[in-house]
Amino acid sequence: MSFWQRAWRHKSFVAGGVLVGLLAALALLSFVWTPHPATEINVPNKLQPPSATHWLGTDSLGRDIVSQLIVGARASIAVGVIAVGIGIVAGVALGLVAAARRGWVEEAVMRLSDFGLAFPALLTAIMLAAIYGPGLLTSIVAIGIFNIPEFARITRASANSVWSREFVLAARACGKGALRITLEHVLPNIASVLVVQATIRFAIAILAEAGLSYLGLGTQPPTPSWGRMLGEGQSMMYRAPMLAVWPGLAIVLSVLGLNLMGDGLRDLLDPKLARKR
């Protein structure tokens, strides 16, 4: 049975794929169409209930909530893709070097990773905001830096298990160098682990971006952001509680979709679990 046939039968993967596909579709749609201009302020029209004109109503400045949610998906995807990409490129390279060279090189990479884990994304964003100012770029760099040690540790652990396999020992006996073995044998055999981890880190990046925007360190006005919408809605909880519900629901569904898809990918790409299914 092919991968896609098994994937279609995997309920977790299908449910996650639908939610992630919807998120991507909203982000792409925002470039060509929104019900109303997302940043258009119309104070006389503030706090309107859902209607045919404004499907989810308007916020405290009269901006259309649906339009803000659609455009806000851009920031979440941008941060997730770029921040996870930074983690994969730098972290995987460090992890592969650590597994291939061992000794003091491996120890240095692991201690560097421990040092990086001591600075969570929020703390890094605060430091960067103090130097360069808050913004989307600050969020991306902060979350990307935090992803590097995570990918380095996972890559190193996975690669070490491959380096002890018989086919790698045979490749070394044939005279292949460490770089060639890493590219031809080690990296392909840990790719599934990295794909699953990237999906999980994508979900964490969306949460981190929302948290940073909520605190005013992420996406800045007037660009819509789910985290900032959540913060703005908090002040109106007693008067218009749905202002906080909609962005919160968007964050929850996006993270849920990525986690479900990650669980599904883990099951589908793991040969042992695939045989059981």
C-alpha positions, 0 to 999 in steps of 0.5 A: 500500500502506497504512502498516500493510500495509508495517509488517506486512511489515517484519521489524525493525518486527514483531520490535521491536513484539512485544518492546515490546508485551511490555514494555508488557504486563508493566508493565500486568499488574503493576498487577493481578497478579503471581505473588507480592508483589514486595517480600515477603521470605522469607529461609528461602526464599532462592536457590531454583531455578526451580520451579512455585511460583517460575518463575525462583527467588528472590533472596538475600532470598527475593523472587520474581524473576518478580514483581520483573521484572514490577513493574520494567518499570514504572520503565523505562517511566515513566522512558522516557515522562516523560524522553523527553516532557520532551526532546520538549516542551522540545527540539523547541520550542527547535529550532523557534525556532532554525530559525525565527528564525535569527541570534543566537537560533539561535546561543544555542540551539545554544550552550545545547545544547552546554552541556547536552551537557556534563552527561550524565545520570549527572553530572546525577543525582549533582548532583540526588541530592546536593541532593534525594536519590536516587530515581525522580524524580531519574532522570527529571529527569536523563535528561529534561534530557539529552534536551533538547539532543539533541532541540533539535539534531535538530529544528533541523537537520531544520527548517532543511532544510524552511525552504529548501523551495519550499512554505515559500517560497510560504507566506512569499510568501502572507504567513504568519508564522513561527509559522503556517509552523512549525505548518502546514508545518515540524513535520508534515514533521519529525514522522517524524524526531522519532518515530524519535528518540523511540524511540531515546531511549526505549531510551537512557532505559531503559539510563540508568535501569538504570545509575542504579539500579545505582549506587543513584541511581535507583529506591530499595528496596523498589520493584523495578528491573532495574538494582538487581536487576542490582547485587544479583545481581552480589554472588552471581555465583559462588553464583547467577549467574542472579540477574544474568542475568534482569534483564540479559536484560530490559534487553537485550530491551527496548532491542533491541525499541525499537531494532528498532522505531526502525529499522523506523519510519525505513524505513517513514516515509522516502519514499525507503526506502519506495519501495525496499521 
